Amino acid sequence: MSLYLWINLLTLAGPFFLSFDKKVAFYKHWKALFPALLIVGTGFLVWDEFFTQNGIWGFNPEYLSGIYLGHLPLEEILFFFTVPYACIFIFACIEAYFPDMNPNLFAYIFSISYSFTALFLGFYHLENWYTSTALIGSGILNAVFYFAKTPSWYPKFSIAFMVAILPFLLVNGILTGLFTPAPVVWYNEVHIMGPRIGSIPAEDLFYNFFMLFGIMLIYMTLRKKTWANPLR
């Protein structure tokens, strides 16, 4: 089994089995979660395919199974479902174990800081495709939905995102060569702004937020409809 496939399986294993915990009962929300993962994941896979074709990033065949869809290895496709599942599971745990927590001030500071940083750096690095698309896209999405009409779940989501950074750094550290002779996923230096967290391009944090926030918007909308119509 390839290293990248092992990473996917291990990322999913804990959150999947703990989804049946009585207090969290995350499995009850799969009906809302899976469509959200599919819709947003498909969009990001199209983005991924385009960037791969244009050499903005790529994959080391030494760590892959050799199964491809277009230019994307099977493991990369699975990544857009296993990692978001694990991250949204963290949000579900915070909901279940800290129901009265409502960090509005933290969310406000986080949102302003995030949007300003993402938009400033994104426009400053317009010539870097990965930087500009990931940062400007996520900055606009966050600003529009937070300041136009703050979702009731946003404060807990902001905490969940910060918690998810730790396992995210571990997974992405493995993928970007922190523990291996060569990276599983490589990046074209021309299209990133330069700073890295260990071996991880700083853009990956914004990319992850962009994906997770999009999933949360659809997931929470569908979840409300599902719970409002329990017989459906």
N, C-alpha and C positions, 0 to 999 in steps of 0.2 A: 504494500500500500504506500502511496506517495506521501511525502512529508506534508504537503499542502492539504491532502485529504485527511490526514490525521489531525491537523489543526482544526479543520472544520468539524470533525466528529467530536473532538474533545471540547470545543467551544460550545457545541450544542448539548452534549451529554448531561452535564449538571443541571442546567436550566430546564431541559426536557423532563427529566425524572422528577425534579422538584416542582414541576408544574402541577403535580397531583397532590401536593401538600394541601391539607384540609383548609388551612387558613388562607393561603394564597389562591388555590384553586384556579390557576391560570388557564387550565384546559377548558374551562367554561367560556373563555373569551376567544377560543381559536376561530370560531365562526366569523368574528370581526377581524381577527388578526391576519389570517391567511390571505384574504383578498387585499388587505393593505400591503402586506409583504409582496404579493404578486404584482400589484399595480406599480408601486414605487420601485421595486426591484427590477421590473422590466425596463422602466425609464433609465435607471442607472446602468443597466447592462447595455443599452443602446449607446449611452455616453461612453461606457467602458470599451465597447467594440470600436467606436470612432477613434478614441484616443490610442487604442492598441494599433489600429491600422496606420495611424499617423506617427507612430514611434514615440509617443509622449510617455508611455510606460510599456512594459512588456514582462514576459515570464520566462523563468529559467526551466527548460525542459527536464533538467536533472532531478527536479523536485516534483514532477507532475506525472500523472498516469498516462498521458498521451491521448486522452479523449478530448476532442474539441468540438465546439459549436461555433462556426465561423472562425474567428481568431482567438476566441476565449476558451481556455481549458475548463474542463468540468469543475475543477476545484474552485475556480474564480466565480463561476455561476452560483455554486453552492454558498459561497462566502456572503452573497447578498441576501441570503435567507437565514443562515446560521447565526451570523453576528447580530443582525437586527433582532432576531428572536431572543437572543441572550440579553440584549440591552433593554428591550421592552419588558422582559421578565424582571429585570432590576426595578423598573418603574412599578410593576405589579406588586413586588415585595414591599416597596416603600408605601404604596397604597394600603396594603394589608396590615402591615405591622406598625405603621405610623399614621393612622387615619386622621388624627387631629392636627398633624403637622401642616402648617400653611405658611411657608417661608416667602411671603409676598415681598418683603424688602430685599431679600437675597435675589429673588427672581427679577425684580426691577433693576437692581444694580447689574446683575448678570446680563440681562437683555440689552441694556444700554451699552455696556462695555463690549459685548459680543458684536452687536450690529456696527458700532463705530469702528472697532478693530478690523472686522471683516471687510467692510466697505472701503475704509481708508487703504488698507493693504491691497485689496483687490484692484482698485482703480490705480494705485501707485505702480502695480506690477501688471499692467494690461498686456504687456508683451509676452508674459508667461502664461500659457494657456491654462495649465492646471490651476495656478494661483488665481487668476482672474475669474474663471468660471466657478470654482468651488467657493471662493470667498464672497464674490459679489452675489452669486445665487443664494447662498445661505444667509448672507446679511440682509438681503431684500426680503426673503421669506420670513425671517425672524422679525424684522421691523414691521412688516405689514400686518402679520397676524398678532403680534404682541401689542402694538400700539393702537391698531384699529379696534380690536376687540380681544382682549387678553383671554385666552382659553382658561377655563377654571382649573384645568389640570396642569397648566404651565409651571406653576411654582414647584410642584413635586417632580415634574419632568426635568426642570433645571437641576435639581438635586440628583436625580437619577443619572443625568448625563455626566455630572461631575464624578459620581461613583463609578460609572462605566468606563471612565478614562483609564483607570488602573488596569483592568483586564484588557482593555483595548490596546494599551501600550505594550503589554506582554505579547499579545497575538500579533500585532503589527511589527513589533520588534523582531519576532521570529521570521516573519515574512520578508522583512527588509534587510536581513542578513546580520542581525545583532549576535546570533549564536551559531551561524553557519558560515562556511568559507565564502560562499557567494549568496546574494539575495535570491529569494524565491520570486519576488516582484522587484523589478528595477525601474528607475525613473530617469527620464531624460533631463539632465541638469539645466538645459536651455529653457525648460518650461516650468520650473519651480523657482521660488524666490531664494532658496539657499538654506536657511536655518533648519536644523533637524533636532529632534528629540532623540538622542542616541543615534539610531540609524533611520528614524522615521521622519519623512518630510513634514514640516509643520502643517502643511495644507491638509494632511490626512485627518486632523482633528476637525477642521471645518467641513470637510467632505463627509465625515461621519455624522456630524450634527445635521447637515443638510438632509442626508438620507433618513436619519431617525426622526427628525421633526416632520418630514413629509409623511412618514409611516404613521406617526402619532396622530396627525390631523385626520387621516382616513380611518385609522383604527378606532379612535374615540368617537368619531361620527357614527360609524357602523355599530359600535358597541352600544351606544345610546338607543339606536333603532332596534337592535336585537333585544335589549332588556325591556324596551317599551312594548315589544311584541314577542313575549316569551314563547308563544306557540309556533312562531315561524321557524 
